[in-house]
């Protein structure tokens, strides 16, 4: 299947980012909501000597109570009521129900593949990119699975197909072909 360079990079972006977004969407579909309370502010001493802060969140689940560490520091005061999302099978895998807390790690993990994708997409022809501008990509089920067809090679193939002489009168020698 011969596709354009742009379409190839759109498919490539989808295949690079889909696992991260799909995993998070699956988690969101299976998660449940609860109301939690900021229990207290925790601190960690990092290896470089700095101190990082994070909230410890407490919420009730039936007769049990669950305590978890927030992955984002929202600078909330103690005893502040916060919405919580948790996985039903593993309530300790909980997060504050805000977009930064839910999607922040997914965005960070997806940035590396997106950065590589942008470098591959925006490399100008003078730096000899993997997929040159104005080229096509041939996707196949046989080895090699991906083949780049540059404009010059494609044009030569088209010229060879158009310029192949066909003898309409095989019995006659001479005359027009």
Secondary structure, DSSP 8 states (H G I E B T S, - for coil): -EEEHHHHHHHHHHHHHHHHHHHHHHHHHHEEEEEEEEEEEEEEE-TTS-EEEEEEEEEEETTEEEEEE-SS-----TT-EEEEEEESS-TTSEEESSHHHHHHHHHHHHHHHHHHHHHHHH--GGG--SS-TT-EEEE-SSSSSEEEE-HHHHHHHHHHHHT----S-TTS-SS--
